Amino acid sequence: MFTALHPIGRIGQPDDITNGILYLASDESSFVTAASLIIDGGFTAA
């Protein structure tokens, strides 16, 4: 039932958070400043 509330259609997994952390710690995010990375599958946008 909770899954139906998520726009992406699934519950987040620990790897979803880990991937966000790895992105922020990598050179790929070297030009990113003052941004919020909301990892919630679109839950707060709905």
N, C-alpha and C positions, 0 to 999 in steps of 0.2 A: 504494500500500500504506500509506503514512504517513497519507493522508487517512482511511483506515478507523479509525485510532486516535483521531480527534477526534470527540467526542460531537456537535459541531455539524455534522459532515459535510463540512468543507472546511478547507483550509489558510488561515491568516491572511494578509491582504494589508497592505501598508504603510498604506493608508487606515484600517484597523482601529485601528492604533496612533495615527495622526493624529487620528482622531475622539475617542479617549480624551483626548489632550492638549488638543484644542480644548475639550472639555467642562470639564476642570480649569481651563483658562484663562478660561472664560466666567463670566458672572454666574449661569448656571444652577447652578454648584457653589458659590455663595457661602456656603451654610450647611453645607457638607461639611467636616468636620474629622477628622483622624487616621484616614483610611481608605486601604486598599490597593485599587487598581484593577487587578485581574488581567485582562489581555487575552490570553487563550490559547485561546478557544473551548471552554472546559470541560476542557481536557486534564489539568490538575492535579486536577480534581475527580473524574475517572473512576477 
